[in-house]
């Protein structure tokens, strides 16, 4: 059995991608790389990668973790 529900992921991933992209751009950051599974933008001159479906975010300039709200809190306090 697969770990992920592929049908649910196919339904939700585009919505989560759009939501995450809009939130990040609203804070003034530019998404410079986007594919069907992840977004990348620059924060404090370092690359931050976000996987919106799972909520996982990682990068040298942030604390890695899970949850779009946690990421938005980190990048909104230091602009």
Secondary structure as the mmCIF struct_conf table of DSSP 4:
data_model
#
loop_
_struct_conf.conf_type_id
_struct_conf.id
_struct_conf.beg_label_comp_id
_struct_conf.beg_label_asym_id
_struct_conf.beg_label_seq_id
_struct_conf.end_label_comp_id
_struct_conf.end_label_asym_id
_struct_conf.end_label_seq_id
BEND BEND1 UNK A 3 UNK A 4
HELX_RH_AL_P HELX_RH_AL_P1 UNK A 6 UNK A 26
TURN_TY1_P TURN_TY1_P1 UNK A 27 UNK A 28
STRN STRN1 UNK A 31 UNK A 34
BEND BEND2 UNK A 36 UNK A 37
STRN STRN2 UNK A 39 UNK A 43
TURN_TY1_P TURN_TY1_P2 UNK A 44 UNK A 45
STRN STRN3 UNK A 46 UNK A 51
TURN_TY1_P TURN_TY1_P3 UNK A 52 UNK A 55
STRN STRN4 UNK A 56 UNK A 59
TURN_TY1_P TURN_TY1_P4 UNK A 60 UNK A 61
BEND BEND3 UNK A 62 UNK A 62
STRN STRN5 UNK A 65 UNK A 66
HELX_RH_AL_P HELX_RH_AL_P2 UNK A 68 UNK A 76
BEND BEND4 UNK A 77 UNK A 77
#
